[in-house]
């Protein structure tokens, strides 16, 4: 799907949001904050763009939606969802927060196709007023994928000025050396895998070793799916650079209550983790404005 073709499936609402239309579905952007450990504080440094499909006014799970997309349309739909996220981010997010967007490398096995898609993406970024250096492209690392094709696609992303993140590390049969060959800026550790390792001392020790090996190579680490305060504390002890999960903030459909964070400047600290378990949009809205300057609630090493 070209830049102009993607825009043909897009509508702009009076509230500033951009939505997509595909095969009877209305597609909306949601964003979930990613926090970094900064001394005694947690600060928002990035947002991940996530699609939220609706049909006949009712929410549909993203998994169910993508399962109904024919293989031949996958590239078109992925392009449409990224276009939505970029345009909505340009409206509702302020730099220098990074924006994480997802790519399925299996639909970009042809280098010319990849370059054409990425040129179109840069046009969208120009329209949205977003610096490509603030965009982090998430790709999955799987043994089933062609290493040569995956590396070529990642190089295409790098050539266009984007940052690279390997997603879901630890799921299935991940390979540290395979990831190292991609030279990503960031690795996102799989949520279920993290949770299992955190449950035992040997598992946690292994987690710390793996984080240390990636960090020694200059690769930033994000722990996904953090849902408990205990996991948040263990993530910091393990050496993770960034964390993402419901214990901090749930994804919210634009226009969202994170605006109090995003428009406050570079970063915003949440209230103490034990009090910050998200309970939906209403709770997030209520706490967003008054939590901007609160410390995380514990000192590192304390």
C-alpha positions in Angstrom: 0.0 0.0 0.0 1.5 3.3 -1.1 1.5 6.5 1.0 -1.4 7.9 -1.1 -3.3 4.6 -1.0 -3.0 4.4 2.8 -4.3 7.9 3.1 -7.4 6.9 1.0 -8.4 4.6 3.9 -8.0 7.2 6.5 -10.4 9.7 8.0 -9.8 12.6 10.3 -12.2 13.5 13.2 -13.0 16.8 14.6 -11.2 15.9 17.9 -7.9 15.6 15.9 -7.8 11.8 15.9 -7.1 9.9 12.7 -8.9 6.6 12.1 -8.6 3.9 9.4 -11.3 2.0 7.6 -10.8 -1.5 6.2 -13.3 -4.2 5.3 -16.0 -3.0 7.6 -13.6 -2.3 10.5 -12.8 1.1 12.0 -9.2 1.1 13.2 -8.0 3.4 16.0 -4.6 4.1 17.6 -3.9 3.3 21.2 -0.6 4.2 22.9 1.0 2.7 25.9 3.9 4.5 27.7 7.3 2.9 28.2 9.1 4.1 31.3 12.9 4.3 32.0 14.6 4.0 35.4 16.1 7.4 36.1 17.7 7.5 39.6 14.9 7.3 42.1 12.3 8.0 39.5 10.5 6.3 36.6 10.0 8.6 33.6 8.1 8.2 30.4 10.6 8.0 27.5 8.5 6.4 24.8 5.1 5.2 23.6 4.2 2.0 21.7 1.5 2.3 19.0 -1.1 -0.4 19.2 -4.1 -0.9 17.0 -7.7 -1.1 18.4 -10.2 -2.5 15.8 -14.0 -1.8 16.1 -16.8 -3.3 14.1 -20.4 -2.0 14.2 -19.3 0.1 17.2 -18.0 -2.8 19.2 -14.4 -3.5 20.1 -12.7 -6.5 18.5 -9.5 -8.0 19.9 -6.4 -7.2 17.7 -5.7 -10.9 17.5 -9.1 -11.7 16.1 -8.8 -8.9 13.7 -5.5 -9.9 12.3 -6.5 -13.5 12.0 -9.3 -12.4 9.6 -6.9 -10.4 7.4 -6.0 -12.5 4.3 -2.3 -13.1 3.7 -2.4 -11.0 0.5 -3.7 -8.0 2.5 -1.4 -8.2 5.4 1.1 -5.7 4.0 -1.6 -3.2 3.2 -3.2 -3.5 6.7 0.1 -3.2 8.5 1.0 -0.1 6.4 -2.4 1.4 7.3 -2.0 0.8 11.0 1.5 2.3 11.1 0.3 5.3 9.2 -2.5 5.8 11.8 0.0 5.6 14.6 2.4 8.1 13.1 -0.3 10.6 12.3 -1.9 10.3 15.7 1.5 10.5 17.4 2.3 13.7 15.5 -0.9 15.2 16.9 -0.9 13.9 20.5 2.7 13.2 21.4 5.5 15.6 21.9 9.2 14.9 21.2 11.6 13.8 22.4 9.5 10.8 23.4 10.3 7.8 21.2 7.5 6.0 19.3 7.6 2.2 18.9 5.8 0.7 15.9 5.6 -2.9 14.8 6.8 -4.5 11.6 6.2 -8.1 10.4 9.5 -8.8 8.5 8.0 -11.7 6.6 6.0 -9.4 4.4 9.2 -7.5 3.4 11.3 -10.2 1.9 11.9 -8.1 -1.2 14.4 -5.2 -0.6 12.8 -3.0 -3.3 9.4 -3.5 -1.7 10.9 -2.7 1.7 12.6 0.5 0.5 9.4 1.7 -1.2 7.4 1.1 2.0 10.0 2.9 4.1 10.1 5.9 1.7 6.4 6.2 2.0 6.7 6.0 5.8 9.2 8.8 5.7 6.6 10.9 3.8 4.1 10.2 6.5 6.6 11.2 9.2 7.3 14.4 7.4 3.5 15.1 7.3 3.3 14.2 11.0 6.3 16.4 11.9 8.2 13.4 13.5 12.0 13.0 13.3 12.7 9.4 12.0 15.4 9.1 14.7 12.6 9.1 17.3 10.9 6.1 15.7 11.8 2.6 17.0 10.9 -0.2 14.6 10.0 -3.5 16.4 10.7 -6.7 14.5 10.4 -10.3 15.8 13.4 -12.6 15.8 12.4 -16.2 15.0 14.3 -19.2 13.9 11.6 -19.9 11.3 12.4 -16.7 9.5 15.2 -16.4 6.9 18.1 -14.9 8.7 19.4 -13.3 5.5 16.0 -11.7 4.7 15.6 -10.5 8.3 19.1 -8.9 8.3 18.4 -7.3 5.0 15.2 -5.8 6.2 16.8 -4.5 9.4 19.6 -2.9 7.4 16.9 -1.2 5.2 15.3 0.2 8.4 18.7 1.4 9.6 19.5 3.0 6.2 16.3 5.1 6.5 17.4 6.4 9.9 15.2 4.4 12.2 16.1 2.7 15.4 15.7 -1.0 15.7 14.1 -3.1 18.4 13.9 -6.9 18.6 10.5 -7.8 20.1 9.4 -10.9 22.1 13.0 -12.0 22.9 12.7 -15.3 24.9 9.6 -16.5 23.2 9.9 -19.7 21.2 13.6 -20.4 20.4 15.3 -17.1 20.6 19.0 -17.0 19.9 21.3 -14.3 21.5 23.9 -14.5 18.7 21.1 -14.2 16.0 19.9 -11.1 17.8 23.4 -9.7 18.0 23.8 -10.2 14.3 20.9 -7.8 13.8 22.7 -5.1 15.9 19.5 -3.7 17.4 19.4 -0.6 19.6 16.9 -2.2 21.9 15.7 -5.7 22.8 12.2 -6.2 24.4 12.1 -9.3 26.6 8.9 -11.4 26.3 6.5 -10.9 29.2 5.7 -14.6 29.8 9.3 -15.6 29.7 10.3 -12.8 32.1 7.5 -13.8 34.5 8.7 -17.5 34.6 12.3 -16.5 35.2 11.4 -14.1 38.0 9.6 -16.9 39.9 12.8 -18.8 40.9 16.2 -17.7 42.1 18.1 -19.6 39.3 15.7 -18.1 36.7 16.3 -14.6 38.0 20.0 -15.2 38.0 19.9 -16.3 34.4 17.8 -13.2 33.6 20.4 -10.9 35.1 23.2 -12.6 33.1 21.3 -12.2 29.8 20.5 -8.6 30.5 24.2 -8.0 31.3 25.4 -9.6 28.1 23.1 -7.4 25.9 24.0 -4.3 28.0 27.7 -5.1 27.4 27.0 -4.8 23.7 25.4 -1.4 24.1 21.8 -2.8 23.6 19.0 -1.3 25.7 16.6 -3.6 27.4 12.8 -3.3 27.8 10.9 -5.6 30.1 7.3 -6.0 28.7 4.2 -7.1 30.5 5.1 -5.8 34.0 1.9 -6.3 36.0 3.0 -6.4 39.6 5.0 -4.1 41.8 7.2 -7.1 42.7 8.0 -7.6 39.0 8.9 -3.9 38.7 11.4 -4.1 41.5 12.9 -7.2 40.1 13.2 -5.6 36.6 15.3 -2.8 38.2 17.4 -5.3 40.1 18.0 -7.3 36.9 19.3 -4.2 35.1 16.5 -3.5 32.7 16.7 0.0 31.2 13.0 0.4 30.5 9.7 -1.2 31.6 6.2 -1.4 30.1 3.1 -2.9 31.6 -0.3 -2.5 33.3 1.3 -1.8 36.8 2.4 1.6 35.3 -0.2 2.4 32.5 -2.6 0.6 30.2 -2.8 1.4 26.5 -5.4 4.1 25.8 -7.1 5.0 22.6 -6.5 8.5 21.3 -7.4 11.1 22.4 -6.0 9.9 25.7 -5.3 11.1 29.3 -1.6 10.6 28.8 -1.6 14.1 27.3 -0.8 15.5 30.8 2.4 13.5 30.7 3.2 14.0 27.0 2.7 17.8 27.0 4.6 18.3 30.2 8.0 18.0 28.6 10.5 15.3 28.1 9.4 12.9 30.8 6.9 12.4 33.6 7.3 10.2 36.7 4.3 8.1 37.7 3.1 7.9 41.3 4.5 5.1 43.4 4.1 1.8 41.7 1.9 0.3 44.4 -0.6 3.1 43.8 -0.3 3.2 40.1 -2.0 0.0 39.0 -4.2 1.2 36.1 -7.9 0.7 36.5 -9.0 1.9 33.1 -9.2 5.3 31.4 -11.1 7.0 34.2 -8.4 6.2 36.8 -5.6 7.2 34.5 -7.3 10.5 33.7 -7.8 11.2 37.4 -4.1 10.6 38.3 -2.3 11.9 35.2 -2.1 15.6 36.0 -1.2 15.3 39.7 1.4 12.6 39.3 3.7 14.4 36.8 6.3 15.4 39.4 6.0 12.6 42.0 9.0 10.3 42.6 8.7 6.6 42.0 8.7 6.0 45.8 11.9 4.1 46.4 15.6 4.8 46.0 17.7 2.6 43.8 19.7 0.3 46.0 17.5 1.1 49.0 
